[in-house]
């Protein structure tokens, strides 16, 4: 089997140039330097390719959340980093924006987020055929990871502050604040946490996980 990443990279590049409905498997295969049959062998169908691409972009977004939670600083600054990453990722990636907002434009794949039956022998494809994350799933995933990272021994108490941070970020994704959007969401998060007193009461200095 060929490496999947170049195939997904080729599909993502094709999506940047034209609507998904106009993307042809033969063109993706040619851009990746493989045969069309190889592409079908790996993903099963064009929908299988789309699901694998969406799963990869969701995973990449969450990997960015993990990186943001390792930035130097206290818990509040790590939540600010998560919010700024969320706005930046959605601004630069239409698939991530759709995953976070639930708004799938006509340019993007039209996918059912529910699990689909899979007979694939490829483990990664079976995972892509599982349910894809909804906006609520991603909010919960970010909240729980952030609470574990910044809440110290009181991760449960930190969860509301973490959810507040990510939902403020999503509001800026849906209604961009204009120039300097990343910095703007950072100030929103700092101000909201300060007004709630969450930065003093439940956000402990997170341990260095480098």
Buried (B, 14 or more C-beta within 10 A) or exposed (E): EBEBEEBBBBBBEBBEEEEBEEBEBEBBBBBBEBEBEBBBBBBBEBBBBBBBBBBBBBEEBBEBBBEBBEBEEBBBBBBBBBBBBBBBBBBEBBBBBBBBBEEBEEBBBEBEBEEBEBEBEBEBBEBBBEEBBBBEBBBBBBBBBBBBBBBBEBBEBBBBBBBBBBBBBBBBBEEBBEEEBBEBBBEBBBEBBEEBEBBEEBBBEBEEEE
